[in-house]
Amino acid sequence: MTALHAQPQPGEPLIPMPALTPDALRAAVEELTPSRMPAFVRDLVDATTSAQRAQSLAPLRTFVHTWGVFVAIQRYPSRAARLRHLEDVVSGGVVDPADAITEIRKIHADAEAEAGL
């Protein structure tokens, strides 16, 4: 049984934070949000192509940062759900989004710290 199928305790992550490598992040995305695999693969191909063209690791660093934060957020279902709700608030345009934007920034900052970025 994988960690995803075990019943985590409230507030506990579904999986441990993976290493910040394309292979480890791919495995995490496959386990947490398989529907996002096409975007992951597309972003990895784009980053690799850009890195080769520019002869720079910057595109790969951006890729790892983006997907590391994504995985850090998705490991906690309640945090991922809260982020989706806040993004809906901002995109809905019905209420002042200032508080939602502040909370989104905090979620991302917490995820960056958790991922070691």
LUMMAR-140555 format. One line per field, with one value per residue (C-alpha): residue number from 1; y, x, z; residue in one letter. Coordinates in nm, 4 decimals, padded with zeros to 6 digits. Layout:
% LUMMAR-140555
k <- c(NUM, ...)
v <- c(Y, ...)
u <- c(X, ...)
w <- c(Z, ...)
r <- c(A, ...)
This chain:
% LUMMAR-140555
k <- c(1, 2, 3, 4, 5, 6, 7, 8, 9, 10, 11, 12, 13, 14, 15, 16, 17, 18, 19, 20, 21, 22, 23, 24, 25, 26, 27, 28, 29, 30, 31, 32, 33, 34, 35, 36, 37, 38, 39, 40, 41, 42, 43, 44, 45, 46, 47, 48, 49, 50, 51, 52, 53, 54, 55, 56, 57, 58, 59, 60, 61, 62, 63, 64, 65, 66, 67, 68, 69, 70, 71, 72, 73, 74, 75, 76, 77, 78, 79, 80, 81, 82, 83, 84, 85, 86, 87, 88, 89, 90, 91, 92, 93, 94, 95, 96, 97, 98, 99, 100, 101, 102, 103, 104, 105, 106, 107, 108, 109, 110, 111, 112, 113, 114, 115, 116, 117)
v <- c(00.0000, 00.3424, 00.6419, 00.7944, 00.5061, 00.5023, 00.7206, 01.0153, 01.1850, 01.5296, 01.7830, 01.5139, 01.5012, 01.2277, 01.1622, 01.2793, 01.5801, 01.4357, 01.5382, 01.8338, 01.6321, 01.5808, 01.2053, 01.2456, 01.5266, 01.3194, 01.0299, 01.2673, 01.4303, 01.0864, 00.9839, 01.3058, 01.4501, 01.2173, 01.4522, 01.7078, 01.4728, 01.6132, 01.9637, 01.8316, 01.6548, 01.9550, 02.1900, 01.9550, 01.9312, 02.3094, 02.3681, 02.1208, 02.2714, 02.6252, 02.5221, 02.3718, 02.6739, 02.9241, 02.7040, 02.7842, 02.5859, 02.8683, 02.7140, 02.3842, 02.5655, 02.7435, 02.4106, 02.2478, 02.5493, 02.5581, 02.1862, 02.1598, 02.4216, 02.2481, 01.9144, 02.0755, 02.2224, 01.9115, 01.6861, 01.8386, 01.7997, 02.0720, 02.3201, 02.2351, 02.2763, 02.6089, 02.7346, 02.6355, 02.8201, 03.1320, 03.1241, 03.1007, 03.4041, 03.6032, 03.4971, 03.5410, 03.9151, 03.9385, 04.0368, 04.2364, 03.9830, 04.1476, 03.9051, 03.6053, 03.7227, 03.7661, 03.4138, 03.2695, 03.4319, 03.2800, 02.9323, 02.9625, 03.0960, 02.8143, 02.5588, 02.7079, 02.6866, 02.3304, 02.2305, 02.4020, 02.6616)
u <- c(00.0000, 00.1381, 00.1344, -00.1408, -00.3752, -00.3077, -00.5331, -00.3177, -00.3887, -00.5501, -00.2812, -00.0333, 00.1053, -00.0057, 00.3558, 00.6958, 00.8423, 01.0410, 01.3872, 01.3876, 01.4786, 01.2671, 01.2361, 01.1313, 00.8901, 00.7448, 00.6758, 00.5107, 00.2928, 00.1936, 00.0867, -00.0784, -00.2351, -00.2050, -00.4216, -00.1373, 00.1184, 00.0723, 00.1497, 00.4480, 00.5936, 00.5288, 00.6973, 00.9956, 01.0431, 01.0118, 01.2607, 01.5097, 01.4827, 01.5203, 01.8195, 01.9906, 01.9191, 02.0310, 02.3141, 02.1858, 02.0404, 01.8001, 01.5003, 01.5524, 01.5822, 01.2549, 01.0922, 01.2106, 01.0979, 00.7514, 00.6846, 00.8503, 00.6086, 00.3184, 00.4033, 00.4582, 00.1075, -00.0609, 00.0834, -00.1742, -00.5291, -00.6719, -00.4028, -00.4562, -00.8332, -00.7870, -00.5600, -00.8157, -01.0868, -00.8731, -00.7874, -01.1603, -01.2224, -00.9594, -01.0740, -01.4420, -01.4079, -01.7076, -01.5295, -01.2158, -00.9357, -00.6760, -00.7148, -00.7234, -00.4075, -00.2298, -00.3265, -00.2217, 00.1196, 00.1505, 00.0589, 00.3236, 00.5857, 00.5163, 00.5410, 00.8706, 01.0143, 00.8902, 01.0500, 01.3749, 01.3538)
w <- c(00.0000, -00.0917, 00.1364, -00.0766, -00.0060, 00.3673, 00.5766, 00.6860, 01.0128, 00.9812, 00.9012, 00.7946, 00.4382, 00.2009, 00.1013, 00.2235, 00.0453, -00.2453, -00.3516, -00.5879, -00.8950, -01.2056, -01.1380, -00.7752, -00.8579, -01.1446, -00.9064, -00.6584, -00.9238, -01.0567, -00.7066, -00.5912, -00.9075, -01.2061, -01.4134, -01.4008, -01.5626, -01.9156, -01.7859, -01.5875, -01.8924, -02.1180, -01.8681, -01.8315, -02.2084, -02.2412, -01.9576, -02.1010, -02.4487, -02.3120, -02.1007, -02.4039, -02.6228, -02.3618, -02.2341, -01.8871, -01.5992, -01.5126, -01.6967, -01.5135, -01.1804, -01.2532, -01.3425, -01.0184, -00.8162, -00.9743, -00.9429, -00.6004, -00.4673, -00.6435, -00.4806, -00.1401, -00.1600, -00.2995, -00.0271, 00.2084, 00.0723, 00.2953, 00.1879, -00.1804, -00.1404, 00.0382, -00.2394, -00.5063, -00.3112, -00.2790, -00.6488, -00.7251, -00.5036, -00.6902, -01.0366, -00.9488, -00.9218, -00.6879, -00.3662, -00.2922, -00.3511, -00.1247, 00.1669, -00.0679, -00.2453, 00.0875, 00.1926, -00.1458, -00.1033, 00.2440, 00.1174, -00.1535, 00.0886, 00.3344, 00.0531, -00.0676, 00.2815, 00.3238, -00.0072, 00.0880, -00.1861)
r <- c(M, T, A, L, H, A, Q, P, Q, P, G, E, P, L, I, P, M, P, A, L, T, P, D, A, L, R, A, A, V, E, E, L, T, P, S, R, M, P, A, F, V, R, D, L, V, D, A, T, T, S, A, Q, R, A, Q, S, L, A, P, L, R, T, F, V, H, T, W, G, V, F, V, A, I, Q, R, Y, P, S, R, A, A, R, L, R, H, L, E, D, V, V, S, G, G, V, V, D, P, A, D, A, I, T, E, I, R, K, I, H, A, D, A, E, A, E, A, G, L)
